[in-house]
Amino acid sequence: MHQSTQTGAAHAPPASRRVLRLPEVISKTGLSRTTLYTMSKTGQFPLSISLGGKAMGWIEAEIDAWIEDRMAARQSAPVAATRSM
């Protein structure tokens, strides 16, 4: 049986297992570093995982789910009455 392997080819793991570093999480969410860490501590944002040493990362699927939850909350929120002038 022949099994091909790609050496040197950069291929991404499935999104559910892909780890995002801080700059990508900031870019993807639009949140600041301080806000991410504050929200993580209060349970309002997914926790980071240790990658060894001081390196931290976030699971992409968890970040995507958080974004989806925010979008769903926006869609189910009552529409604020507009002021008439």
Buried (B, 14 or more C-beta within 10 A) or exposed (E): EEEEEEEEEEEEEEEEEBBBEBEBBBEBBEBEEEBBBEBBEEEEBBEBEEEEEEEBBBBBBBBBEBEEEEEEEEEEEEEEEEEEE
